[in-house]
Amino acid sequence: MPRSVNHVASRNRRKKVLKLTKGYIGARKNVWTVAKNTWEKGLTYAYRDRKNKKRNFRALWIQRINAAAREHGMSYSRLMGALHKNEIEINRKVLADLAMNHPEAFKAIVDKVK
């Protein structure tokens, strides 16, 4: 009895990965084994960088808050310490947005904790 192989399914599985690697350079886009390895590694980078994105944004917010706080004669650490001491619960994302887009509101917060 001849060996039965499901070519349709295996071809579709390969085409799916090759379609995902469209736009890659060289053999990474059209050689099955290279494309599959590249695609799998790309998934690990995506997972890692979803975590790094949060880290990078937090660092950006802290820099913006620090710059705005120093304009009002305070450092970042003293501002955050004063906020916690006065039980003002406002996160860094909102503080950074206030510092960038609404400086008068940020100044009111700094004046309240001074």
A tleap script that builds the chain and sets N, CA, C and O, in Angstrom:
source leaprc.protein.ff14SB
mol = sequence {
  NMET PRO ARG SER VAL ASN HIE VAL ALA SER
  ARG ASN ARG ARG LYS LYS VAL LEU LYS LEU
  THR LYS GLY TYR ILE GLY ALA ARG LYS ASN
  VAL TRP THR VAL ALA LYS ASN THR TRP GLU
  LYS GLY LEU THR TYR ALA TYR ARG ASP ARG
  LYS ASN LYS LYS ARG ASN PHE ARG ALA LEU
  TRP ILE GLN ARG ILE ASN ALA ALA ALA ARG
  GLU HIE GLY MET SER TYR SER ARG LEU MET
  GLY ALA LEU HIE LYS ASN GLU ILE GLU ILE
  ASN ARG LYS VAL LEU ALA ASP LEU ALA MET
  ASN HIE PRO GLU ALA PHE LYS ALA ILE VAL
  ASP LYS VAL CLYS
}
set mol.1.N position { 0.844 -1.180 0.000 }
set mol.1.CA position { 0.000 0.000 0.000 }
set mol.1.C position { 0.893 1.249 0.000 }
set mol.1.O position { 1.826 1.333 0.799 }
set mol.2.N position { 0.627 2.196 -0.864 }
set mol.2.CA position { 1.472 3.392 -0.920 }
set mol.2.C position { 1.295 4.280 0.324 }
set mol.2.O position { 0.249 4.305 0.972 }
set mol.3.N position { 2.384 5.002 0.613 }
set mol.3.CA position { 2.386 5.890 1.776 }
set mol.3.C position { 1.502 7.100 1.489 }
set mol.3.O position { 1.589 7.703 0.419 }
set mol.4.N position { 0.667 7.442 2.438 }
set mol.4.CA position { -0.233 8.575 2.267 }
set mol.4.C position { 0.323 9.791 3.017 }
set mol.4.O position { 0.590 9.723 4.217 }
set mol.5.N position { 0.491 10.887 2.303 }
set mol.5.CA position { 1.023 12.116 2.884 }
set mol.5.C position { 0.048 13.241 2.582 }
set mol.5.O position { -0.404 13.391 1.447 }
set mol.6.N position { -0.270 14.019 3.581 }
set mol.6.CA position { -1.224 15.113 3.396 }
set mol.6.C position { -0.479 16.373 2.936 }
set mol.6.O position { -0.174 17.259 3.734 }
set mol.7.N position { -0.197 16.429 1.638 }
set mol.7.CA position { 0.556 17.562 1.091 }
set mol.7.C position { -0.184 18.884 1.235 }
set mol.7.O position { 0.433 19.933 1.418 }
set mol.8.N position { -1.494 18.829 1.153 }
set mol.8.CA position { -2.279 20.061 1.216 }
set mol.8.C position { -2.069 20.759 2.561 }
set mol.8.O position { -1.836 21.967 2.614 }
set mol.9.N position { -2.151 19.992 3.635 }
set mol.9.CA position { -2.016 20.580 4.970 }
set mol.9.C position { -0.610 21.096 5.212 }
set mol.9.O position { -0.428 22.199 5.728 }
set mol.10.N position { 0.400 20.289 4.836 }
set mol.10.CA position { 1.781 20.723 5.096 }
set mol.10.C position { 2.142 21.939 4.245 }
set mol.10.O position { 2.846 22.834 4.712 }
set mol.11.N position { 1.665 21.978 3.002 }
set mol.11.CA position { 1.938 23.143 2.147 }
set mol.11.C position { 1.277 24.388 2.724 }
set mol.11.O position { 1.877 25.462 2.748 }
set mol.12.N position { 0.039 24.242 3.190 }
set mol.12.CA position { -0.662 25.397 3.765 }
set mol.12.C position { 0.021 25.901 5.028 }
set mol.12.O position { 0.089 27.107 5.269 }
set mol.13.N position { 0.527 24.965 5.836 }
set mol.13.CA position { 1.225 25.349 7.055 }
set mol.13.C position { 2.489 26.146 6.710 }
set mol.13.O position { 2.791 27.155 7.348 }
set mol.14.N position { 3.213 25.684 5.704 }
set mol.14.CA position { 4.428 26.401 5.291 }
set mol.14.C position { 4.101 27.745 4.667 }
set mol.14.O position { 4.778 28.739 4.931 }
set mol.15.N position { 3.054 27.781 3.831 }
set mol.15.CA position { 2.675 29.040 3.195 }
set mol.15.C position { 2.275 30.086 4.232 }
set mol.15.O position { 2.530 31.278 4.062 }
set mol.16.N position { 1.642 29.619 5.308 }
set mol.16.CA position { 1.225 30.542 6.364 }
set mol.16.C position { 2.436 31.236 6.993 }
set mol.16.O position { 2.415 32.446 7.216 }
set mol.17.N position { 3.490 30.468 7.276 }
set mol.17.CA position { 4.701 31.052 7.860 }
set mol.17.C position { 5.410 31.938 6.839 }
set mol.17.O position { 5.886 33.019 7.186 }
set mol.18.N position { 5.486 31.489 5.580 }
set mol.18.CA position { 6.158 32.290 4.547 }
set mol.18.C position { 5.419 33.605 4.311 }
set mol.18.O position { 6.038 34.621 3.993 }
set mol.19.N position { 4.098 33.584 4.467 }
set mol.19.CA position { 3.330 34.813 4.318 }
set mol.19.C position { 3.659 35.783 5.460 }
set mol.19.O position { 3.697 36.996 5.259 }
set mol.20.N position { 3.897 35.234 6.669 }
set mol.20.CA position { 4.227 36.076 7.820 }
set mol.20.C position { 5.633 36.678 7.716 }
set mol.20.O position { 5.909 37.714 8.322 }
set mol.21.N position { 6.524 36.032 6.948 }
set mol.21.CA position { 7.891 36.538 6.816 }
set mol.21.C position { 8.063 37.413 5.578 }
set mol.21.O position { 9.187 37.749 5.206 }
set mol.22.N position { 6.969 37.775 4.948 }
set mol.22.CA position { 7.041 38.651 3.780 }
set mol.22.C position { 7.657 39.990 4.184 }
set mol.22.O position { 7.265 40.574 5.194 }
set mol.23.N position { 8.608 40.470 3.409 }
set mol.23.CA position { 9.281 41.724 3.716 }
set mol.23.C position { 10.634 41.529 4.367 }
set mol.23.O position { 11.399 42.486 4.486 }
set mol.24.N position { 10.949 40.307 4.794 }
set mol.24.CA position { 12.272 40.036 5.346 }
set mol.24.C position { 13.294 40.002 4.215 }
set mol.24.O position { 12.921 39.883 3.048 }
set mol.25.N position { 14.567 40.106 4.545 }
set mol.25.CA position { 15.626 40.198 3.538 }
set mol.25.C position { 16.231 38.825 3.273 }
set mol.25.O position { 16.395 38.022 4.191 }
set mol.26.N position { 16.558 38.563 2.020 }
set mol.26.CA position { 17.288 37.356 1.625 }
set mol.26.C position { 16.486 36.088 1.810 }
set mol.26.O position { 15.279 36.060 1.572 }
set mol.27.N position { 17.173 35.029 2.241 }
set mol.27.CA position { 16.541 33.721 2.385 }
set mol.27.C position { 15.523 33.698 3.511 }
set mol.27.O position { 14.720 32.769 3.596 }
set mol.28.N position { 15.542 34.707 4.379 }
set mol.28.CA position { 14.619 34.750 5.508 }
set mol.28.C position { 13.165 34.823 5.049 }
set mol.28.O position { 12.263 34.516 5.830 }
set mol.29.N position { 12.918 35.220 3.808 }
set mol.29.CA position { 11.539 35.354 3.364 }
set mol.29.C position { 11.039 34.178 2.530 }
set mol.29.O position { 9.828 33.997 2.409 }
set mol.30.N position { 11.944 33.362 1.944 }
set mol.30.CA position { 11.444 32.347 1.029 }
set mol.30.C position { 12.020 30.948 1.219 }
set mol.30.O position { 11.551 30.014 0.568 }
set mol.31.N position { 13.015 30.765 2.080 }
set mol.31.CA position { 13.538 29.433 2.365 }
set mol.31.C position { 12.867 28.959 3.649 }
set mol.31.O position { 12.979 29.609 4.688 }
set mol.32.N position { 12.173 27.831 3.577 }
set mol.32.CA position { 11.300 27.388 4.645 }
set mol.32.C position { 11.982 27.334 6.012 }
set mol.32.O position { 11.471 27.912 6.971 }
set mol.33.N position { 13.125 26.652 6.122 }
set mol.33.CA position { 13.744 26.478 7.437 }
set mol.33.C position { 14.251 27.805 7.992 }
set mol.33.O position { 14.092 28.082 9.181 }
set mol.34.N position { 14.853 28.616 7.151 }
set mol.34.CA position { 15.367 29.916 7.592 }
set mol.34.C position { 14.204 30.824 7.986 }
set mol.34.O position { 14.261 31.508 9.008 }
set mol.35.N position { 13.155 30.827 7.175 }
set mol.35.CA position { 11.985 31.673 7.450 }
set mol.35.C position { 11.320 31.258 8.761 }
set mol.35.O position { 10.925 32.112 9.554 }
set mol.36.N position { 11.197 29.956 8.989 }
set mol.36.CA position { 10.554 29.474 10.210 }
set mol.36.C position { 11.362 29.871 11.439 }
set mol.36.O position { 10.797 30.323 12.434 }
set mol.37.N position { 12.692 29.702 11.375 }
set mol.37.CA position { 13.547 30.085 12.503 }
set mol.37.C position { 13.472 31.584 12.779 }
set mol.37.O position { 13.404 32.007 13.933 }
set mol.38.N position { 13.485 32.378 11.722 }
set mol.38.CA position { 13.425 33.832 11.863 }
set mol.38.C position { 12.103 34.261 12.479 }
set mol.38.O position { 12.062 35.121 13.359 }
set mol.39.N position { 11.018 33.648 12.004 }
set mol.39.CA position { 9.683 33.977 12.508 }
set mol.39.C position { 9.565 33.615 13.995 }
set mol.39.O position { 9.030 34.394 14.783 }
set mol.40.N position { 10.065 32.438 14.371 }
set mol.40.CA position { 9.997 32.015 15.771 }
set mol.40.C position { 10.820 32.942 16.663 }
set mol.40.O position { 10.389 33.291 17.762 }
set mol.41.N position { 11.996 33.338 16.195 }
set mol.41.CA position { 12.831 34.244 16.973 }
set mol.41.C position { 12.168 35.607 17.094 }
set mol.41.O position { 12.274 36.273 18.124 }
set mol.42.N position { 11.479 36.015 16.025 }
set mol.42.CA position { 10.744 37.276 16.069 }
set mol.42.C position { 9.661 37.264 17.138 }
set mol.42.O position { 9.395 38.289 17.767 }
set mol.43.N position { 9.034 36.110 17.346 }
set mol.43.CA position { 8.011 35.996 18.387 }
set mol.43.C position { 8.627 36.180 19.779 }
set mol.43.O position { 8.015 36.798 20.651 }
set mol.44.N position { 9.839 35.644 19.986 }
set mol.44.CA position { 10.481 35.819 21.291 }
set mol.44.C position { 10.881 37.277 21.504 }
set mol.44.O position { 10.783 37.793 22.618 }
set mol.45.N position { 11.332 37.942 20.441 }
set mol.45.CA position { 11.649 39.365 20.555 }
set mol.45.C position { 10.385 40.155 20.895 }
set mol.45.O position { 10.424 41.066 21.723 }
set mol.46.N position { 9.278 39.810 20.263 }
set mol.46.CA position { 8.020 40.522 20.503 }
set mol.46.C position { 7.596 40.368 21.955 }
set mol.46.O position { 7.162 41.335 22.581 }
set mol.47.N position { 7.718 39.161 22.496 }
set mol.47.CA position { 7.360 38.909 23.894 }
set mol.47.C position { 8.247 39.723 24.830 }
set mol.47.O position { 7.763 40.371 25.758 }
set mol.48.N position { 9.563 39.681 24.571 }
set mol.48.CA position { 10.519 40.409 25.412 }
set mol.48.C position { 10.251 41.915 25.358 }
set mol.48.O position { 10.258 42.592 26.386 }
set mol.49.N position { 10.017 42.426 24.159 }
set mol.49.CA position { 9.915 43.869 23.995 }
set mol.49.C position { 8.579 44.430 24.460 }
set mol.49.O position { 8.464 45.635 24.685 }
set mol.50.N position { 7.560 43.571 24.610 }
set mol.50.CA position { 6.336 44.055 25.249 }
set mol.50.C position { 6.619 44.412 26.699 }
set mol.50.O position { 6.017 45.344 27.233 }
set mol.51.N position { 7.527 43.685 27.344 }
set mol.51.CA position { 7.927 43.999 28.716 }
set mol.51.C position { 8.825 45.252 28.730 }
set mol.51.O position { 8.659 46.131 29.575 }
set mol.52.N position { 9.776 45.321 27.782 }
set mol.52.CA position { 10.708 46.457 27.732 }
set mol.52.C position { 9.990 47.769 27.438 }
set mol.52.O position { 10.419 48.830 27.891 }
set mol.53.N position { 8.900 47.699 26.682 }
set mol.53.CA position { 8.140 48.900 26.347 }
set mol.53.C position { 7.624 49.577 27.616 }
set mol.53.O position { 7.679 50.801 27.740 }
set mol.54.N position { 7.127 48.778 28.549 }
set mol.54.CA position { 6.634 49.319 29.813 }
set mol.54.C position { 7.773 49.987 30.596 }
set mol.54.O position { 7.598 51.054 31.183 }
set mol.55.N position { 8.936 49.335 30.590 }
set mol.55.CA position { 10.114 49.859 31.278 }
set mol.55.C position { 10.544 51.192 30.663 }
set mol.55.O position { 10.848 52.144 31.382 }
set mol.56.N position { 10.568 51.252 29.329 }
set mol.56.CA position { 11.003 52.463 28.632 }
set mol.56.C position { 10.058 53.633 28.883 }
set mol.56.O position { 10.499 54.765 29.081 }
set mol.57.N position { 8.749 53.352 28.875 }
set mol.57.CA position { 7.795 54.432 29.098 }
set mol.57.C position { 7.892 54.963 30.525 }
set mol.57.O position { 7.801 56.170 30.748 }
set mol.58.N position { 8.075 54.066 31.487 }
set mol.58.CA position { 8.217 54.523 32.880 }
set mol.58.C position { 9.437 55.432 33.008 }
set mol.58.O position { 9.374 56.462 33.678 }
set mol.59.N position { 10.543 55.060 32.370 }
set mol.59.CA position { 11.753 55.885 32.404 }
set mol.59.C position { 11.504 57.255 31.770 }
set mol.59.O position { 11.985 58.270 32.272 }
set mol.60.N position { 10.758 57.280 30.673 }
set mol.60.CA position { 10.439 58.540 29.994 }
set mol.60.C position { 9.588 59.439 30.892 }
set mol.60.O position { 9.836 60.640 31.000 }
set mol.61.N position { 8.578 58.839 31.534 }
set mol.61.CA position { 7.719 59.621 32.429 }
set mol.61.C position { 8.523 60.213 33.577 }
set mol.61.O position { 8.311 61.364 33.956 }
set mol.62.N position { 9.446 59.431 34.133 }
set mol.62.CA position { 10.261 59.911 35.253 }
set mol.62.C position { 11.138 61.079 34.810 }
set mol.62.O position { 11.295 62.051 35.549 }
set mol.63.N position { 11.712 60.992 33.606 }
set mol.63.CA position { 12.545 62.094 33.093 }
set mol.63.C position { 11.714 63.360 32.922 }
set mol.63.O position { 12.171 64.453 33.258 }
set mol.64.N position { 10.515 63.220 32.411 }
set mol.64.CA position { 9.669 64.396 32.192 }
set mol.64.C position { 9.240 65.026 33.513 }
set mol.64.O position { 9.235 66.249 33.654 }
set mol.65.N position { 8.885 64.188 34.471 }
set mol.65.CA position { 8.478 64.693 35.790 }
set mol.65.C position { 9.663 65.393 36.460 }
set mol.65.O position { 9.500 66.456 37.058 }
set mol.66.N position { 10.838 64.804 36.362 }
set mol.66.CA position { 12.036 65.377 36.963 }
set mol.66.C position { 12.346 66.748 36.362 }
set mol.66.O position { 12.641 67.699 37.087 }
set mol.67.N position { 12.275 66.841 35.041 }
set mol.67.CA position { 12.559 68.122 34.372 }
set mol.67.C position { 11.564 69.192 34.805 }
set mol.67.O position { 11.947 70.330 35.074 }
set mol.68.N position { 10.285 68.826 34.871 }
set mol.68.CA position { 9.268 69.801 35.262 }
set mol.68.C position { 9.400 70.174 36.737 }
set mol.68.O position { 9.209 71.332 37.107 }
set mol.69.N position { 9.726 69.193 37.577 }
set mol.69.CA position { 9.859 69.469 39.012 }
set mol.69.C position { 11.037 70.399 39.272 }
set mol.69.O position { 10.950 71.280 40.127 }
set mol.70.N position { 12.122 70.218 38.555 }
set mol.70.CA position { 13.303 71.065 38.742 }
set mol.70.C position { 13.039 72.516 38.333 }
set mol.70.O position { 13.672 73.433 38.855 }
set mol.71.N position { 12.103 72.724 37.397 }
set mol.71.CA position { 11.725 74.099 37.041 }
set mol.71.C position { 11.055 74.809 38.213 }
set mol.71.O position { 11.063 76.036 38.301 }
set mol.72.N position { 10.472 74.008 39.119 }
set mol.72.CA position { 9.792 74.577 40.289 }
set mol.72.C position { 10.624 74.396 41.558 }
set mol.72.O position { 10.099 74.496 42.668 }
set mol.73.N position { 11.925 74.127 41.393 }
set mol.73.CA position { 12.838 74.064 42.523 }
set mol.73.C position { 12.751 72.798 43.363 }
set mol.73.O position { 13.023 72.830 44.563 }
set mol.74.N position { 12.377 71.692 42.749 }
set mol.74.CA position { 12.293 70.415 43.458 }
set mol.74.C position { 12.912 69.333 42.598 }
set mol.74.O position { 12.896 69.418 41.370 }
set mol.75.N position { 13.461 68.308 43.252 }
set mol.75.CA position { 13.944 67.165 42.472 }
set mol.75.C position { 12.814 66.142 42.363 }
set mol.75.O position { 11.796 66.241 43.048 }
set mol.76.N position { 13.016 65.175 41.500 }
set mol.76.CA position { 12.007 64.131 41.296 }
set mol.76.C position { 11.757 63.356 42.584 }
set mol.76.O position { 10.611 63.122 42.969 }
set mol.77.N position { 12.843 62.960 43.244 }
set mol.77.CA position { 12.687 62.111 44.432 }
set mol.77.C position { 11.983 62.864 45.561 }
set mol.77.O position { 11.160 62.288 46.272 }
set mol.78.N position { 12.302 64.148 45.728 }
set mol.78.CA position { 11.636 64.934 46.775 }
set mol.78.C position { 10.159 65.133 46.446 }
set mol.78.O position { 9.305 65.101 47.332 }
set mol.79.N position { 9.869 65.338 45.161 }
set mol.79.CA position { 8.467 65.502 44.742 }
set mol.79.C position { 7.669 64.236 45.013 }
set mol.79.O position { 6.576 64.298 45.575 }
set mol.80.N position { 8.213 63.080 44.615 }
set mol.80.CA position { 7.488 61.823 44.811 }
set mol.80.C position { 7.340 61.508 46.300 }
set mol.80.O position { 6.303 61.004 46.731 }
set mol.81.N position { 8.381 61.806 47.083 }
set mol.81.CA position { 8.291 61.600 48.532 }
set mol.81.C position { 7.218 62.475 49.155 }
set mol.81.O position { 6.463 62.027 50.018 }
set mol.82.N position { 7.154 63.731 48.712 }
set mol.82.CA position { 6.146 64.658 49.239 }
set mol.82.C position { 4.738 64.238 48.826 }
set mol.82.O position { 3.795 64.372 49.606 }
set mol.83.N position { 4.595 63.732 47.603 }
set mol.83.CA position { 3.284 63.254 47.149 }
set mol.83.C position { 2.796 62.096 48.019 }
set mol.83.O position { 1.631 62.050 48.414 }
set mol.84.N position { 3.702 61.163 48.310 }
set mol.84.CA position { 3.318 60.012 49.136 }
set mol.84.C position { 3.011 60.439 50.569 }
set mol.84.O position { 2.082 59.924 51.192 }
set mol.85.N position { 3.801 61.390 51.089 }
set mol.85.CA position { 3.596 61.854 52.463 }
set mol.85.C position { 2.244 62.559 52.605 }
set mol.85.O position { 1.564 62.411 53.621 }
set mol.86.N position { 1.859 63.325 51.578 }
set mol.86.CA position { 0.573 64.031 51.596 }
set mol.86.C position { -0.584 63.168 51.095 }
set mol.86.O position { -1.709 63.647 50.953 }
set mol.87.N position { -0.297 61.896 50.830 }
set mol.87.CA position { -1.301 60.913 50.378 }
set mol.87.C position { -2.029 61.364 49.112 }
set mol.87.O position { -3.243 61.203 48.981 }
set mol.88.N position { -1.257 61.932 48.184 }
set mol.88.CA position { -1.791 62.270 46.859 }
set mol.88.C position { -1.429 61.115 45.941 }
set mol.88.O position { -0.268 60.947 45.568 }
set mol.89.N position { -2.418 60.330 45.584 }
set mol.89.CA position { -2.173 59.154 44.758 }
set mol.89.C position { -2.406 59.506 43.295 }
set mol.89.O position { -3.534 59.484 42.804 }
set mol.90.N position { -1.322 59.828 42.619 }
set mol.90.CA position { -1.376 60.146 41.190 }
set mol.90.C position { -0.202 59.425 40.543 }
set mol.90.O position { 0.930 59.521 41.016 }
set mol.91.N position { -0.472 58.711 39.471 }
set mol.91.CA position { 0.595 57.880 38.893 }
set mol.91.C position { 1.516 58.701 38.000 }
set mol.91.O position { 1.216 59.841 37.648 }
set mol.92.N position { 2.644 58.095 37.645 }
set mol.92.CA position { 3.679 58.790 36.890 }
set mol.92.C position { 3.229 59.155 35.483 }
set mol.92.O position { 3.634 60.186 34.945 }
set mol.93.N position { 2.401 58.319 34.892 }
set mol.93.CA position { 1.911 58.591 33.536 }
set mol.93.C position { 1.105 59.892 33.515 }
set mol.93.O position { 1.299 60.735 32.639 }
set mol.94.N position { 0.212 60.045 34.475 }
set mol.94.CA position { -0.623 61.251 34.541 }
set mol.94.C position { 0.220 62.464 34.913 }
set mol.94.O position { 0.037 63.543 34.350 }
set mol.95.N position { 1.142 62.293 35.857 }
set mol.95.CA position { 2.022 63.398 36.241 }
set mol.95.C position { 2.848 63.899 35.054 }
set mol.95.O position { 2.992 65.104 34.847 }
set mol.96.N position { 3.384 62.961 34.287 }
set mol.96.CA position { 4.185 63.340 33.117 }
set mol.96.C position { 3.325 64.062 32.087 }
set mol.96.O position { 3.779 65.015 31.454 }
set mol.97.N position { 2.083 63.609 31.917 }
set mol.97.CA position { 1.180 64.265 30.969 }
set mol.97.C position { 0.861 65.689 31.435 }
set mol.97.O position { 0.826 66.620 30.630 }
set mol.98.N position { 0.630 65.845 32.729 }
set mol.98.CA position { 0.379 67.185 33.269 }
set mol.98.C position { 1.595 68.085 33.084 }
set mol.98.O position { 1.462 69.259 32.736 }
set mol.99.N position { 2.780 67.528 33.317 }
set mol.99.CA position { 4.010 68.308 33.189 }
set mol.99.C position { 4.211 68.788 31.750 }
set mol.99.O position { 4.678 69.903 31.518 }
set mol.100.N position { 3.857 67.941 30.796 }
set mol.100.CA position { 4.060 68.291 29.387 }
set mol.100.C position { 2.956 69.206 28.848 }
set mol.100.O position { 3.241 70.224 28.217 }
set mol.101.N position { 1.705 68.840 29.099 }
set mol.101.CA position { 0.586 69.502 28.423 }
set mol.101.C position { -0.165 70.520 29.271 }
set mol.101.O position { -0.831 71.402 28.730 }
set mol.102.N position { -0.065 70.409 30.597 }
set mol.102.CA position { -0.780 71.327 31.487 }
set mol.102.C position { 0.153 71.782 32.612 }
set mol.102.O position { -0.007 71.366 33.760 }
set mol.103.N position { 1.132 72.639 32.282 }
set mol.103.CA position { 2.124 73.032 33.289 }
set mol.103.C position { 1.522 73.748 34.492 }
set mol.103.O position { 2.054 73.651 35.598 }
set mol.104.N position { 0.410 74.473 34.288 }
set mol.104.CA position { -0.204 75.181 35.421 }
set mol.104.C position { -0.801 74.190 36.423 }
set mol.104.O position { -0.745 74.428 37.629 }
set mol.105.N position { -1.364 73.098 35.945 }
set mol.105.CA position { -1.895 72.064 36.838 }
set mol.105.C position { -0.751 71.372 37.582 }
set mol.105.O position { -0.868 71.074 38.771 }
set mol.106.N position { 0.339 71.124 36.884 }
set mol.106.CA position { 1.515 70.502 37.517 }
set mol.106.C position { 2.069 71.426 38.605 }
set mol.106.O position { 2.452 70.974 39.684 }
set mol.107.N position { 2.106 72.731 38.301 }
set mol.107.CA position { 2.604 73.707 39.277 }
set mol.107.C position { 1.708 73.718 40.510 }
set mol.107.O position { 2.198 73.856 41.631 }
set mol.108.N position { 0.410 73.575 40.315 }
set mol.108.CA position { -0.523 73.542 41.457 }
set mol.108.C position { -0.245 72.326 42.343 }
set mol.108.O position { -0.322 72.421 43.568 }
set mol.109.N position { 0.071 71.203 41.737 }
set mol.109.CA position { 0.393 69.996 42.505 }
set mol.109.C position { 1.682 70.208 43.294 }
set mol.109.O position { 1.762 69.863 44.472 }
set mol.110.N position { 2.694 70.781 42.630 }
set mol.110.CA position { 3.983 71.022 43.302 }
set mol.110.C position { 3.787 72.004 44.470 }
set mol.110.O position { 4.347 71.804 45.548 }
set mol.111.N position { 2.995 73.060 44.256 }
set mol.111.CA position { 2.757 74.038 45.315 }
set mol.111.C position { 2.012 73.409 46.496 }
set mol.111.O position { 2.249 73.772 47.647 }
set mol.112.N position { 1.132 72.487 46.213 }
set mol.112.CA position { 0.358 71.833 47.275 }
set mol.112.C position { 1.256 70.985 48.181 }
set mol.112.O position { 1.039 70.928 49.392 }
set mol.113.N position { 2.276 70.317 47.590 }
set mol.113.CA position { 3.118 69.438 48.393 }
set mol.113.C position { 4.334 70.143 49.007 }
set mol.113.O position { 5.016 69.567 49.855 }
set mol.114.N position { 4.609 71.377 48.588 }
set mol.114.CA position { 5.757 72.117 49.152 }
set mol.114.C position { 5.511 72.490 50.608 }
set mol.114.O position { 6.366 73.112 51.239 }
savepdb mol mol.pdb
quit
